[in-house]
Amino acid sequence: MSEPRVVTLSEVHAHLRPRGSAEFLQKDFSNVTKLADTIVWDPAVDGILWGESRQDQSGDHGGERHLDADEVLYLISGAFRLSLELDGGRTEIPVKAGEAVIVPQGVWHRLLIDVPCHYLYFGGGRTEIRGPF
């Protein structure tokens, strides 16, 4: 058995398999399929992919949705509104430091940053992202 590896979480993804060992993976966004108005990123994992992110401003894409699993967001610091497209309309859920929210699988969403954020994300599988790119 090798000695555990220490990493900087903002530089890698952590992959938790449903059974077996966990591993750190380099962040690699190269496995992308271009569709008409979207792209689909496939991290090619079996299990949960999680990591850390910092965001100073709202993303410039038109939203994203996770095709294979729910996503959990845990806000360490800052504040954002989670914009969701539900039942043909949009709703915004305010989230502040110390709170977590589950984004349902397949629901288009976007983070609207109110105060620069530091958060953890937990999900699995493919992510579809709307342009502009």
PyMOL commands that place a pseudoatom at each C-alpha (Angstrom):
pseudoatom trace, name=CA, resn=MET, resi=1, chain=A, elem=C, hetatm=0, pos=[0.000, 0.000, 0.000]
pseudoatom trace, name=CA, resn=SER, resi=2, chain=A, elem=C, hetatm=0, pos=[1.387, 3.394, -0.965]
pseudoatom trace, name=CA, resn=GLU, resi=3, chain=A, elem=C, hetatm=0, pos=[1.452, 6.453, 1.250]
pseudoatom trace, name=CA, resn=PRO, resi=4, chain=A, elem=C, hetatm=0, pos=[-1.610, 8.760, 0.884]
pseudoatom trace, name=CA, resn=ARG, resi=5, chain=A, elem=C, hetatm=0, pos=[-1.134, 11.676, -1.510]
pseudoatom trace, name=CA, resn=VAL, resi=6, chain=A, elem=C, hetatm=0, pos=[-1.780, 15.268, -0.414]
pseudoatom trace, name=CA, resn=VAL, resi=7, chain=A, elem=C, hetatm=0, pos=[-3.179, 17.585, -3.104]
pseudoatom trace, name=CA, resn=THR, resi=8, chain=A, elem=C, hetatm=0, pos=[-4.490, 21.081, -3.556]
pseudoatom trace, name=CA, resn=LEU, resi=9, chain=A, elem=C, hetatm=0, pos=[-8.205, 20.415, -4.072]
pseudoatom trace, name=CA, resn=SER, resi=10, chain=A, elem=C, hetatm=0, pos=[-8.700, 23.400, -6.386]
pseudoatom trace, name=CA, resn=GLU, resi=11, chain=A, elem=C, hetatm=0, pos=[-6.278, 21.748, -8.849]
pseudoatom trace, name=CA, resn=VAL, resi=12, chain=A, elem=C, hetatm=0, pos=[-7.847, 18.281, -9.025]
pseudoatom trace, name=CA, resn=HIS, resi=13, chain=A, elem=C, hetatm=0, pos=[-11.130, 16.413, -8.915]
pseudoatom trace, name=CA, resn=ALA, resi=14, chain=A, elem=C, hetatm=0, pos=[-11.694, 13.722, -6.319]
pseudoatom trace, name=CA, resn=HIS, resi=15, chain=A, elem=C, hetatm=0, pos=[-13.353, 10.574, -7.662]
pseudoatom trace, name=CA, resn=LEU, resi=16, chain=A, elem=C, hetatm=0, pos=[-15.247, 8.366, -5.209]
pseudoatom trace, name=CA, resn=ARG, resi=17, chain=A, elem=C, hetatm=0, pos=[-16.208, 5.044, -6.720]
pseudoatom trace, name=CA, resn=PRO, resi=18, chain=A, elem=C, hetatm=0, pos=[-19.340, 3.249, -5.485]
pseudoatom trace, name=CA, resn=ARG, resi=19, chain=A, elem=C, hetatm=0, pos=[-17.065, 0.369, -4.469]
pseudoatom trace, name=CA, resn=GLY, resi=20, chain=A, elem=C, hetatm=0, pos=[-13.315, 0.339, -4.217]
pseudoatom trace, name=CA, resn=SER, resi=21, chain=A, elem=C, hetatm=0, pos=[-10.694, 3.003, -3.950]
pseudoatom trace, name=CA, resn=ALA, resi=22, chain=A, elem=C, hetatm=0, pos=[-10.937, 6.750, -4.333]
pseudoatom trace, name=CA, resn=GLU, resi=23, chain=A, elem=C, hetatm=0, pos=[-8.525, 8.708, -6.489]
pseudoatom trace, name=CA, resn=PHE, resi=24, chain=A, elem=C, hetatm=0, pos=[-7.488, 12.232, -7.387]
pseudoatom trace, name=CA, resn=LEU, resi=25, chain=A, elem=C, hetatm=0, pos=[-7.787, 13.106, -11.077]
pseudoatom trace, name=CA, resn=GLN, resi=26, chain=A, elem=C, hetatm=0, pos=[-6.216, 16.024, -12.883]
pseudoatom trace, name=CA, resn=LYS, resi=27, chain=A, elem=C, hetatm=0, pos=[-8.890, 18.473, -14.019]
pseudoatom trace, name=CA, resn=ASP, resi=28, chain=A, elem=C, hetatm=0, pos=[-9.376, 17.563, -17.657]
pseudoatom trace, name=CA, resn=PHE, resi=29, chain=A, elem=C, hetatm=0, pos=[-12.129, 19.137, -19.711]
pseudoatom trace, name=CA, resn=SER, resi=30, chain=A, elem=C, hetatm=0, pos=[-10.992, 17.708, -23.053]
pseudoatom trace, name=CA, resn=ASN, resi=31, chain=A, elem=C, hetatm=0, pos=[-13.622, 14.952, -23.394]
pseudoatom trace, name=CA, resn=VAL, resi=32, chain=A, elem=C, hetatm=0, pos=[-16.261, 17.236, -24.915]
pseudoatom trace, name=CA, resn=THR, resi=33, chain=A, elem=C, hetatm=0, pos=[-18.904, 16.577, -27.558]
pseudoatom trace, name=CA, resn=LYS, resi=34, chain=A, elem=C, hetatm=0, pos=[-20.268, 19.595, -29.463]
pseudoatom trace, name=CA, resn=LEU, resi=35, chain=A, elem=C, hetatm=0, pos=[-24.004, 19.531, -30.147]
pseudoatom trace, name=CA, resn=ALA, resi=36, chain=A, elem=C, hetatm=0, pos=[-26.116, 22.186, -31.910]
pseudoatom trace, name=CA, resn=ASP, resi=37, chain=A, elem=C, hetatm=0, pos=[-26.248, 24.845, -29.157]
pseudoatom trace, name=CA, resn=THR, resi=38, chain=A, elem=C, hetatm=0, pos=[-24.546, 23.001, -26.308]
pseudoatom trace, name=CA, resn=ILE, resi=39, chain=A, elem=C, hetatm=0, pos=[-21.498, 20.987, -25.401]
pseudoatom trace, name=CA, resn=VAL, resi=40, chain=A, elem=C, hetatm=0, pos=[-21.432, 17.855, -23.245]
pseudoatom trace, name=CA, resn=TRP, resi=41, chain=A, elem=C, hetatm=0, pos=[-18.445, 17.235, -20.978]
pseudoatom trace, name=CA, resn=ASP, resi=42, chain=A, elem=C, hetatm=0, pos=[-17.955, 13.604, -19.969]
pseudoatom trace, name=CA, resn=PRO, resi=43, chain=A, elem=C, hetatm=0, pos=[-15.484, 13.042, -17.121]
pseudoatom trace, name=CA, resn=ALA, resi=44, chain=A, elem=C, hetatm=0, pos=[-15.785, 9.267, -17.733]
pseudoatom trace, name=CA, resn=VAL, resi=45, chain=A, elem=C, hetatm=0, pos=[-16.165, 8.355, -14.063]
pseudoatom trace, name=CA, resn=ASP, resi=46, chain=A, elem=C, hetatm=0, pos=[-18.175, 5.713, -12.271]
pseudoatom trace, name=CA, resn=GLY, resi=47, chain=A, elem=C, hetatm=0, pos=[-19.276, 7.288, -9.027]
pseudoatom trace, name=CA, resn=ILE, resi=48, chain=A, elem=C, hetatm=0, pos=[-19.058, 10.760, -7.538]
pseudoatom trace, name=CA, resn=LEU, resi=49, chain=A, elem=C, hetatm=0, pos=[-16.778, 13.478, -8.846]
pseudoatom trace, name=CA, resn=TRP, resi=50, chain=A, elem=C, hetatm=0, pos=[-16.227, 16.335, -6.431]
pseudoatom trace, name=CA, resn=GLY, resi=51, chain=A, elem=C, hetatm=0, pos=[-13.994, 19.289, -5.919]
pseudoatom trace, name=CA, resn=GLU, resi=52, chain=A, elem=C, hetatm=0, pos=[-13.583, 22.896, -4.908]
pseudoatom trace, name=CA, resn=SER, resi=53, chain=A, elem=C, hetatm=0, pos=[-14.252, 26.050, -6.860]
pseudoatom trace, name=CA, resn=ARG, resi=54, chain=A, elem=C, hetatm=0, pos=[-13.978, 29.786, -6.409]
pseudoatom trace, name=CA, resn=GLN, resi=55, chain=A, elem=C, hetatm=0, pos=[-16.123, 32.163, -8.405]
pseudoatom trace, name=CA, resn=ASP, resi=56, chain=A, elem=C, hetatm=0, pos=[-15.944, 35.958, -8.345]
pseudoatom trace, name=CA, resn=GLN, resi=57, chain=A, elem=C, hetatm=0, pos=[-18.678, 36.582, -10.887]
pseudoatom trace, name=CA, resn=SER, resi=58, chain=A, elem=C, hetatm=0, pos=[-21.582, 34.815, -12.567]
pseudoatom trace, name=CA, resn=GLY, resi=59, chain=A, elem=C, hetatm=0, pos=[-20.632, 32.467, -15.385]
pseudoatom trace, name=CA, resn=ASP, resi=60, chain=A, elem=C, hetatm=0, pos=[-20.957, 33.702, -18.942]
pseudoatom trace, name=CA, resn=HIS, resi=61, chain=A, elem=C, hetatm=0, pos=[-22.602, 30.523, -20.248]
pseudoatom trace, name=CA, resn=GLY, resi=62, chain=A, elem=C, hetatm=0, pos=[-26.337, 30.030, -20.686]
pseudoatom trace, name=CA, resn=GLY, resi=63, chain=A, elem=C, hetatm=0, pos=[-26.627, 27.424, -17.946]
pseudoatom trace, name=CA, resn=GLU, resi=64, chain=A, elem=C, hetatm=0, pos=[-25.793, 23.787, -17.397]
pseudoatom trace, name=CA, resn=ARG, resi=65, chain=A, elem=C, hetatm=0, pos=[-27.479, 20.543, -16.424]
pseudoatom trace, name=CA, resn=HIS, resi=66, chain=A, elem=C, hetatm=0, pos=[-26.139, 17.255, -15.110]
pseudoatom trace, name=CA, resn=LEU, resi=67, chain=A, elem=C, hetatm=0, pos=[-27.294, 14.310, -17.183]
pseudoatom trace, name=CA, resn=ASP, resi=68, chain=A, elem=C, hetatm=0, pos=[-26.426, 11.372, -14.910]
pseudoatom trace, name=CA, resn=ALA, resi=69, chain=A, elem=C, hetatm=0, pos=[-26.930, 12.472, -11.288]
pseudoatom trace, name=CA, resn=ASP, resi=70, chain=A, elem=C, hetatm=0, pos=[-27.985, 15.229, -8.915]
pseudoatom trace, name=CA, resn=GLU, resi=71, chain=A, elem=C, hetatm=0, pos=[-25.379, 17.798, -7.883]
pseudoatom trace, name=CA, resn=VAL, resi=72, chain=A, elem=C, hetatm=0, pos=[-24.783, 18.996, -4.324]
pseudoatom trace, name=CA, resn=LEU, resi=73, chain=A, elem=C, hetatm=0, pos=[-23.309, 22.463, -3.767]
pseudoatom trace, name=CA, resn=TYR, resi=74, chain=A, elem=C, hetatm=0, pos=[-21.912, 23.435, -0.355]
pseudoatom trace, name=CA, resn=LEU, resi=75, chain=A, elem=C, hetatm=0, pos=[-21.048, 27.109, 0.054]
pseudoatom trace, name=CA, resn=ILE, resi=76, chain=A, elem=C, hetatm=0, pos=[-18.005, 27.714, 2.269]
pseudoatom trace, name=CA, resn=SER, resi=77, chain=A, elem=C, hetatm=0, pos=[-17.967, 31.500, 1.876]
pseudoatom trace, name=CA, resn=GLY, resi=78, chain=A, elem=C, hetatm=0, pos=[-19.748, 34.184, -0.125]
pseudoatom trace, name=CA, resn=ALA, resi=79, chain=A, elem=C, hetatm=0, pos=[-23.305, 34.253, -1.442]
pseudoatom trace, name=CA, resn=PHE, resi=80, chain=A, elem=C, hetatm=0, pos=[-25.038, 33.226, -4.649]
pseudoatom trace, name=CA, resn=ARG, resi=81, chain=A, elem=C, hetatm=0, pos=[-28.481, 32.682, -6.062]
pseudoatom trace, name=CA, resn=LEU, resi=82, chain=A, elem=C, hetatm=0, pos=[-29.099, 29.339, -7.717]
pseudoatom trace, name=CA, resn=SER, resi=83, chain=A, elem=C, hetatm=0, pos=[-31.151, 30.068, -10.832]
pseudoatom trace, name=CA, resn=LEU, resi=84, chain=A, elem=C, hetatm=0, pos=[-33.222, 27.016, -11.855]
pseudoatom trace, name=CA, resn=GLU, resi=85, chain=A, elem=C, hetatm=0, pos=[-35.456, 26.420, -14.870]
pseudoatom trace, name=CA, resn=LEU, resi=86, chain=A, elem=C, hetatm=0, pos=[-38.447, 24.541, -13.462]
pseudoatom trace, name=CA, resn=ASP, resi=87, chain=A, elem=C, hetatm=0, pos=[-41.821, 23.846, -15.111]
pseudoatom trace, name=CA, resn=GLY, resi=88, chain=A, elem=C, hetatm=0, pos=[-41.208, 26.333, -17.913]
pseudoatom trace, name=CA, resn=GLY, resi=89, chain=A, elem=C, hetatm=0, pos=[-40.226, 29.186, -15.564]
pseudoatom trace, name=CA, resn=ARG, resi=90, chain=A, elem=C, hetatm=0, pos=[-37.208, 30.383, -13.660]
pseudoatom trace, name=CA, resn=THR, resi=91, chain=A, elem=C, hetatm=0, pos=[-36.766, 30.496, -9.918]
pseudoatom trace, name=CA, resn=GLU, resi=92, chain=A, elem=C, hetatm=0, pos=[-33.872, 31.748, -7.805]
pseudoatom trace, name=CA, resn=ILE, resi=93, chain=A, elem=C, hetatm=0, pos=[-32.812, 30.228, -4.498]
pseudoatom trace, name=CA, resn=PRO, resi=94, chain=A, elem=C, hetatm=0, pos=[-30.509, 32.344, -2.315]
pseudoatom trace, name=CA, resn=VAL, resi=95, chain=A, elem=C, hetatm=0, pos=[-27.623, 30.422, -0.740]
pseudoatom trace, name=CA, resn=LYS, resi=96, chain=A, elem=C, hetatm=0, pos=[-25.266, 31.801, 1.895]
pseudoatom trace, name=CA, resn=ALA, resi=97, chain=A, elem=C, hetatm=0, pos=[-22.098, 30.524, 3.571]
pseudoatom trace, name=CA, resn=GLY, resi=98, chain=A, elem=C, hetatm=0, pos=[-22.592, 27.308, 5.521]
pseudoatom trace, name=CA, resn=GLU, resi=99, chain=A, elem=C, hetatm=0, pos=[-25.586, 26.200, 3.435]
pseudoatom trace, name=CA, resn=ALA, resi=100, chain=A, elem=C, hetatm=0, pos=[-25.937, 23.404, 0.895]
pseudoatom trace, name=CA, resn=VAL, resi=101, chain=A, elem=C, hetatm=0, pos=[-28.394, 22.862, -1.941]
pseudoatom trace, name=CA, resn=ILE, resi=102, chain=A, elem=C, hetatm=0, pos=[-29.191, 19.902, -4.203]
pseudoatom trace, name=CA, resn=VAL, resi=103, chain=A, elem=C, hetatm=0, pos=[-29.576, 20.606, -7.916]
pseudoatom trace, name=CA, resn=PRO, resi=104, chain=A, elem=C, hetatm=0, pos=[-31.838, 17.897, -9.376]
pseudoatom trace, name=CA, resn=GLN, resi=105, chain=A, elem=C, hetatm=0, pos=[-30.520, 15.800, -12.245]
pseudoatom trace, name=CA, resn=GLY, resi=106, chain=A, elem=C, hetatm=0, pos=[-31.414, 17.211, -15.665]
pseudoatom trace, name=CA, resn=VAL, resi=107, chain=A, elem=C, hetatm=0, pos=[-32.469, 20.674, -14.433]
pseudoatom trace, name=CA, resn=TRP, resi=108, chain=A, elem=C, hetatm=0, pos=[-30.885, 23.638, -16.212]
pseudoatom trace, name=CA, resn=HIS, resi=109, chain=A, elem=C, hetatm=0, pos=[-29.236, 25.922, -13.670]
pseudoatom trace, name=CA, resn=ARG, resi=110, chain=A, elem=C, hetatm=0, pos=[-26.730, 28.718, -13.217]
pseudoatom trace, name=CA, resn=LEU, resi=111, chain=A, elem=C, hetatm=0, pos=[-25.001, 30.368, -10.274]
pseudoatom trace, name=CA, resn=LEU, resi=112, chain=A, elem=C, hetatm=0, pos=[-25.628, 34.103, -9.965]
pseudoatom trace, name=CA, resn=ILE, resi=113, chain=A, elem=C, hetatm=0, pos=[-22.806, 35.383, -7.769]
pseudoatom trace, name=CA, resn=ASP, resi=114, chain=A, elem=C, hetatm=0, pos=[-23.732, 38.092, -5.255]
pseudoatom trace, name=CA, resn=VAL, resi=115, chain=A, elem=C, hetatm=0, pos=[-20.533, 37.929, -3.140]
pseudoatom trace, name=CA, resn=PRO, resi=116, chain=A, elem=C, hetatm=0, pos=[-17.366, 36.120, -4.377]
pseudoatom trace, name=CA, resn=CYS, resi=117, chain=A, elem=C, hetatm=0, pos=[-17.804, 32.430, -3.549]
pseudoatom trace, name=CA, resn=HIS, resi=118, chain=A, elem=C, hetatm=0, pos=[-15.774, 29.479, -2.367]
pseudoatom trace, name=CA, resn=TYR, resi=119, chain=A, elem=C, hetatm=0, pos=[-17.710, 26.218, -2.604]
pseudoatom trace, name=CA, resn=LEU, resi=120, chain=A, elem=C, hetatm=0, pos=[-17.557, 22.440, -2.898]
pseudoatom trace, name=CA, resn=TYR, resi=121, chain=A, elem=C, hetatm=0, pos=[-19.466, 20.546, -5.591]
pseudoatom trace, name=CA, resn=PHE, resi=122, chain=A, elem=C, hetatm=0, pos=[-20.417, 16.869, -5.605]
pseudoatom trace, name=CA, resn=GLY, resi=123, chain=A, elem=C, hetatm=0, pos=[-21.923, 15.119, -8.620]
pseudoatom trace, name=CA, resn=GLY, resi=124, chain=A, elem=C, hetatm=0, pos=[-21.341, 12.457, -11.181]
pseudoatom trace, name=CA, resn=GLY, resi=125, chain=A, elem=C, hetatm=0, pos=[-21.298, 11.896, -14.866]
pseudoatom trace, name=CA, resn=ARG, resi=126, chain=A, elem=C, hetatm=0, pos=[-21.881, 14.124, -17.821]
pseudoatom trace, name=CA, resn=THR, resi=127, chain=A, elem=C, hetatm=0, pos=[-22.596, 17.876, -17.813]
pseudoatom trace, name=CA, resn=GLU, resi=128, chain=A, elem=C, hetatm=0, pos=[-24.343, 19.666, -20.700]
pseudoatom trace, name=CA, resn=ILE, resi=129, chain=A, elem=C, hetatm=0, pos=[-23.535, 23.380, -21.054]
pseudoatom trace, name=CA, resn=ARG, resi=130, chain=A, elem=C, hetatm=0, pos=[-25.295, 26.031, -23.141]
pseudoatom trace, name=CA, resn=GLY, resi=131, chain=A, elem=C, hetatm=0, pos=[-23.307, 28.623, -25.094]
pseudoatom trace, name=CA, resn=PRO, resi=132, chain=A, elem=C, hetatm=0, pos=[-22.054, 31.149, -25.677]
pseudoatom trace, name=CA, resn=PHE, resi=133, chain=A, elem=C, hetatm=0, pos=[-18.650, 29.500, -25.589]
for i in range(1, 133): cmd.bond("trace and resi %d" % i, "trace and resi %d" % (i + 1))
show_as sticks, trace
zoom trace
